[in-house]
Amino acid sequence: MRPEIAVLDIQGQYRVYTEFYRADAAEKTIILVNGSMATTASFAQTVKNLHPQFNVVCYDQPYAGRSKAHNLHEKMLTKEIEGQILLELIDHFGAEHVLSFSWGGAATMMALSQRPRRIEKAVISSFSPVINSHMLDYLERGVEHLGNLDRDRVGHLVNDTIGKHLPSLFKRFNYRHVSSLAEHEYGQMHFHINDVLHSDRQCYLHAAKKIDVPVLFLNGEWDEYTAAADARLFANHVQHSTFSTLQATGHFLDMEHKAACRDSRNALMGFLKPAQYDSRPRHHNLQEHHALAS
């Protein structure tokens, strides 16, 4: 399964590395939005879960992964700019669906609030509008270590907190990746965290009110940082919202173990292709909550 690779020009300002996994029989295209400090490699399992039922698009933010060599990194990117980049990619690839992970939910919420005409459904995973005590501790320690360029502590912080339920092999990979990022990437993450800590935390709820497509909010039962109960606050703001909690799973969902991978796929397919997909097995390991007005 080899993707079609391209580096796209976005409004003459950014160049974005993309991977397009084409499936001849697929009727829809879904675009995946990375979490903080992540690259397209983080979605390896998710791509397998979605392809070939869908054409799948992955991309690296201009400051990250295989995009960073093509950009100058002269200014920090806001979540609003990342949202605009996502909108451009949605149009370029003709995507009907979008799926985000963790911090990628911020850009996705900003993009969806613009009501892109092509998008039919969205999945926002491991994201919530609440900065609870666990997340606050993680962010405050993160901004200190990033500001000091303390690579070792940044690497261990990720594994000891949001990544604590990952298998040991994934933790080693995570540490090597996070502790070896470029200085501008640390600066970008420092900027993002400061924005989260000091900006209006109601902005996601304000954006949510403008979203007019069905959205699945997917969270792990053991995730203390973007908790399922906190995500369900979106129910009062997203008109067509669905909430699924993957049991015995933390922040990284399908990366944590085989059962989580299976349950994640069941949740995605049951939401994105309900008429064609037999979702009965998922009820053993999946708690679901629907809200029509997490």
N, C-alpha and C positions, 0 to 999 in steps of 0.2 A: 504494500500500500504506500506508493510514493506520491507525495503531494506535488502540485504545480507551484513553483516558487516564483515570487515576483517582489520587487521593491517598488512601492507605489509612491508617487508624488502627491502630497496632500496640500492643495491650495498654494503650492510654491513655497511652503514654509517647513514642512516636515517630510521625511522619507520613511516609509514604514515597510518593514519586512513582513511578507505574508506567505502562508501555506494554504493551498486550496486542495482539499481532498474531494475529488470529483467521484460521484457515483452515478453511472449511466441510468439506473432505474429510479434514482431519487427524484421526488417531485418538489422538495423544499430544500433550502439552504439555511444553515445555522451558523452564526458567527460567535466565537468564544472570546471572552474578555478576561485577560490575566489578572491575578491578584498582585499585591505589592511585591516587588523584588523578584517576580516570576517571569518566565519566558514561555514560549510555545511548548517547550519540553514538559512543562507541568501538566499539560492537557493530554499527554499520551494515552492514558487510560480512558479519559472522557471521549477522545476521538474514536477509540475502539468501540465504546458503548453506543455511539451515534452513527457511525459509518458501517454499512452502506445505506442505511435507511434514509440518511440525509447527506447532501453535500456539506462538508464541514470546512470552515475557515478559521485559522488561527493567525494571530499576529503579535508582534512585539511592539510595545510602546516605543516612541522615538528615542528614549533614553536607555533602552534595555535590549538585551539579547543581540540578535543579528541586525537590529535597526540602528544600534548606537554608532556603528562605524560610518553610517551615512548621514549623521546629523552633527551640528556644531555644539549643541548643549550650552547655548548662550543665555537661556532663561529657563526658569522652572515652569513646568506645565501644571496648570490648575485642573481640577476635576471637570470644569466646564470645557476646557480645551480638549481634554481627553474624550469628553462626550461628543464634541464636534468631529474629532477624528473618527470615532465610531460611526457617526452618522454618514460620513463620507464613505467609509468602508461598506456600510450597509447598502448604500446606493451603488457602489462599484460592483459588488458581488451579487446584487439583487437578492439579499437575504430576507427571508420571511420570519426567521426566529433569531433570538440572541440569548446566550447563556453566559452569565458572569460568575466569577469566583471571588469571594472576599472583597478586597479593596476595589476590584473591578466593578463591584456593584455601584460604587459612587458615580463613575463615568456612565454606567448603564442607566441609572436613574435620571441623570441629567439628559441623556439622549432620548430616553422614552418620554420625558416630559415635553419634548418638542413634537411628539406625536408623528414620528416618521411614518409615511403613508404605506410603506411596504410591510412593516412589521405586523405580524399577526399574533404572536405569543412570545413571552419572555420568561426565562428562568433566572432568578437571582439567588445564588447559593452562598451560604456562610456569610451573611450580611444582616445587620440589624440597624435600626435608627438610634439605638441606645448605646451610650458609652457607660457600661456598668463598671463596677469596682475592679473586676478582673481585667477588662480591656483598658481601663484607665492606668492601672499599674503597668501593663505591658507597654502602652504608648509612652508613658513618662520615662520608663527605663530605656525604651527604644530611642527616644529623642536625645537622651543623654549620651548613649553609646554611639549613635550615629554622628552627633555633633563632635564627639571626640575621635571619630574615625577608629573606634576600638573594634576592629574586625572580629576578634575572638569573642568578645562579649555579645556582639550582635548575632553571631552564628549560634552561640549557646542559648541566647534569649529566645530565639525563634523555636528551637527544639524543645526548650524547657517549658514553653507556654502553649502557643497555638499548635505546635507540632508534637506535643508530648505523647499522642496516641499513634504516631507514625511508627512503622517497623524500623528496626535499627538500621537497615540498609538505606532506607529513605532519609533517615536522620543524618547519616554520614554524607549522603549526596547533598542534602540541604545545607549542612554546615560548610562543605567545600564551596558550594555556590554562593551562599550569602556572605561568607567571610572573604571572598575574592572579587567582589564587585568593584567597579571603578569608582573613583572619588565622586564623580558627578552623580552617580546612582545613589550613593549615600546622601548626597545633598538633596536630591529629588525626594527621597523617602523622608528625610528630615523636614522638608518643606510640607509634604503631605500630612505628616503627623502633627506638625504645628497648626496646620489648617484645621484638622479635626479637633484639636484641643482648644483652639481659640475662636473658631468661627461659630456661627449660629447653628446649633445642632438640629434645629427644626427644618433646615433646608431640605433634608431628604423627604420629610413629610409634606412640605410644600410642593416638591417635585412630584411626589406620589399622587397628589390630588389631580394632577394634569394627565396622568397615564390612563389611556383609554383602551388598552388591550389586556387580555388575561395574563396574569403573572403568577408563576409558581415560586414561592419562597421555600427554599430547601435548606434545612439546618440539621446538624448532628445533635443527637440526644446528649452527648457528653461535652459538647462545645460550651465552655463557660464564657467565652469571649464574644461570640456573636450568638447568643442563646436563642433557642427556638421560641421561648416565651416572649422575648424582646421583639423578635421578628414579627410576631403576630400583631404588634401594634400597627403594622401596615394595613391590617384589615379594615380599619376605620378610614383609610385614606385612598387605597387602591380599589377602584370600583369593582373589578373582577379579580379577586385574589384567591389563591389556593395555597395551603400551607402543609408541607410534608416534613416529618421528623424522622431521620434515619436512626434507628435504634443502635445502641452500643457502638456509636461512632462519634468522633470528635470533629474538629474544624476542617480537616482535609478530606472528609467524606470518602470518595471512591478510591483514594490512594491508601487507605488505612488497612483494609483487609478484604478478603474475597467476598464475604457476605455484604459488606458495605458497598462494594463494587456492583454486585448483583442488585441490591436494593436501590442504589442510585440509578442504575439503568432502568429498573422497573418504574421508578418515580418519573424519570424523564419521558420514557416512552408512553406511560399512561397519561401524561399530561399533553405531550406534543402530538401523539397519534392514538387517541383513545378508541377510535372506531376500528382500527386495524390491529391493535395490540391487546393481547390477553393479559390483563393486569391482575388476575386473581391471586397468583402466588405472592404478590407483594404485601398482602394484608397481614401475613404472619410476622413480618419484621418491620412494618412501616405504620406509623401513626399519621393519619391525614385529617386535616381540618380545612373546611371551605368557608369562605366569606364572600358574599356578593353585596356590595353596598352601593417573623412570617413572617 
